[in-house]
Amino acid sequence: MKTVIAWAWWLWVWPWGVLPAMGAGDGEFPFPLTVARAEAPNLLRNPGFEHGNPKPDGWSFGGSAGFGTSAGLTNNARSGAVAAWVRGKSDWPAYWTQSIPVREGMCYYAALYTKFHLSSGYAGLRVYTNQYADPGSWTNRTSHTDVRAYYEEGQGQGLEDFLDPRYLNQVKPDQWNLHELEFVVPAGKKITHYILWAGQYGIGETLLDDAYLGEAAFALTGTMTGSGLKTLRVVDAKGQQHLKLPLKADATAHTFQVTLPSRLSRYFLDVTDSHGKSWRKSL
């Protein structure tokens, strides 16, 4: 399963088979389907914190011992053998950071898993650049130069005015939770680097693992079995069409390939037969 894309891709494959999926009132999706996702490489060095002792290679700690913050490594990992941790004794930031080269105008996806126990404050993921600030920056929900995905024990109160609602996670302490976000590097501002911030503001401890930052676009390749079909489309949740293919009614196997722009968007496969009947399946 190989796609003709100008990136070096990592390949992940999910065999879907025949699974329930509601279409245009037509019930189950009846066509066996196999889908492969080819995602852009992780630009972070040592994203799983597996290498280095006593601090992870490629990462820098931000915090102050004078305010009771500390950090290190642990074998209480989500994957692999090692995760990172940060602790705080006051409402002061404790975090690991890494600077990443970026390209202007490009959309990037960032993700991080946290497992936290905080008596106050919030844990999560932040990406920002010191090279240029959007007007309003941290106080601007739509800022592309300071984007945050947080959890707060108080269900987000106090943060909802500053964060895009998609990135204010209502997740649970003491289990691994995913924080993810996307941002576009503003063009014409001479921005060459962003900083990924992984940690907490508050009292307690947060574990960190499986960080990711890479281009948001990904390639999708699929093979579907079925006869008597007329068209195949890939659309997103807003109805935007990303692919439309005519199908041969006498063919039984159909292959499609498309590059999709966002890791956070939902995508669907729409199939129509020669009688106008249609089916939809989530991708």
MIDREN-84730 format. One record per residue (C-alpha): x, y, z; residue in one letter. Coordinates in steps of 0.1 Angstrom, whole numbers, plus 2048, in hexadecimal, padded with zeros to 3 digits. Example, Ala and Ser with C-alpha at 12.3 -4.5 7.8 and 13.67 -1.06 7.14 Angstrom:
BEGIN
87B7D384EA;8897F5847S;
This chain:
BEGIN
800800800M;81481D7F3K;8098407EBT;8188597D4V;81E8757ECI;83C88C7F0A;840883814W;850865825A;831855834W;82B83E851W;811825848L;7F481A85EW;7DA801852V;7B77F985EW;7A37DD84EP;77F7E8851W;76C7CB843G;7467CE843V;73D7E4860L;71C7F7868P;71C81A85AA;6FD82F853M;6F983D830G;6DD850820A;6C383C832G;6D181B824D;6DE80A843G;6FE7F6844E;71B7FD82DF;71B7DC818P;73D7DE807F;75D7CF816P;7767EB81AL;79B7EC823T;7AA80E82AV;7CF81982FA;7D983A83ER;7FC848836A;80486384FE;82187D84FA;840875863P;843881887N;85A89F888L;86089C8ADL;88188C8B9R;87C8718D3N;8568768D3P;8508598EBG;86B864904F;87B842900E;89F84F8FEH;8B4862917G;8BA86293DN;8B3874953P;8A288B93AK;894881918P;8AA8878FAD;89E8A48E3G;8888B48FEW;88E8D1916S;87D8D6937F;86B8F693FG;8648FD963G;87390B983S;87F8F89A1A;8789189B5G;8539139ADF;8538EE9B6G;8548DF992T;8678C0988S;8688A796CA;877886961G;871864951L;85C84695DT;854823951N;82F82A956N;82B82E930A;80E82D918R;82381C8FES;8478108FDG;85B80F91DA;85E834928V;84885392CA;850875939A;841886958W;83E8A9966V;8348B4989R;8298D4999G;8248E09BDK;8139019B3S;800910996D;820913982W;828903960P;83D8E395DA;8428D693AY;8598C6920W;85F8D98FFT;86E8D38DDQ;8738EB8C0S;8688DF89EI;8708ED87BP;8508F5868V;846903845R;831922841E;80E91C834G;80E8F783FM;7F48E8855C;8038D2872Y;7F38B988AY;8008B58ADA;7F689B8C7A;8008908EAL;7F4876904Y;7F2881928T;7E986F948K;7E6887965F;7DB88B989H;7D78B0991L;7C88C09B0S;7C58E099CS;7CF8EC979G;7D08DC957Y;7E68C6942A;7EA8C491CG;7FA8CE8FCL;8058EF8EER;8168FA8CEV;82391D8C8Y;83D9328B7T;85294F8C6N;85A95C8A3Q;83896C89DY;8179718B1A;7F49738A2D;7E19918AEP;7D39878D0G;7E79668CFS;7E09548EFW;7BF9678F3T;7B495F8D0N;7A393E8CBR;7AC93E8A6T;7D19458ABS;7E892F896H;8079398AAT;7FC92E8CDD;7E59108CCV;7DC8FC8EBR;7CA8DC8F3A;7C48DA919Y;7B18C7934Y;7A68D9953E;7988C9972E;77E8E4973G;76F8D9952Q;7808F493EG;772912951Q;78A92F94CG;79992192CL;77A920916E;77E94490DD;7A293E900F;7A291B8F0L;79190E8D1D;7758F78E0P;7838DA8CBR;7A38DB8E0Y;7948DF903L;7938BA90CN;77B8AC925Q;79088E92FV;79587B94FK;7B387A967P;7C785B96ED;7C384C94BQ;7D485492AW;7C286F916N;7C987C8F4L;7CE8A28EDH;7D08AC8C9E;7CF8CC8B4L;7D78DA892E;7E68FC887F;7F090D867V;81191F867V;80A94385CP;81994C83BA;83096A835G;83B96D85AK;85D95C856K;85394186FI;86B92386ET;86591288FH;8499098A8Y;84D8FC8CBI;8398DF8D8L;8318E18FDW;8268C2911A;81E8C6936G;8088D6950Q;7FF8F6962Y;7F68EC986G;7FA8D69A4I;8008B19A0G;81089B986E;80C894961T;81A87894CL;82187E927L;82686690BD;8238618E5D;8278858D9A;82388D8B4Y;8278AB89EL;8258A8878G;8138B3859E;7ED8B085DA;7E68A383AA;7E687D835F;7E1865818A;7C484D818L;7C482E801T;7A6816800G;79A7F77EET;7757EE7EDM;7637D07DFT;7417D47CFG;72F7D37ADS;7157E979CG;7248097AAL;72582B799K;7388447AET;74F8467CDL;7558667E0R;76986F7FFV;75A88D812V;75F89D834D;7468A584FA;73F8C7840K;7368B781FG;7568C280DQ;75F8AA7F2Q;78389E7F1H;7808827D7L;7668777BDK;76C8587A7L;75684978CP;754823791L;74F808777K;72E7F677DA;73D7D4772D;75C7D7788A;75D7C57AAT;77C7D67B9A;7817FB7BCH;7A080D7C9T;7A28327D3F;7BD8497DFQ;7B986C7EEV;7CE885803T;7B989481FL;7C38B5830P;7BB8AF855S;7C089586FR;7A48A4885L;7898A486AS;771887865R;76F878842Y;755861832F;75384A814L;73484F7FFD;72B8347E5V;70E8367CCT;70281A7B6D;6F381C792S;6D081F7A1H;6D983E7B6G;6D982B7D7K;6F58377EES;70982C80DW;72083E824R;73C83183AK;753844852S;77784384AL;
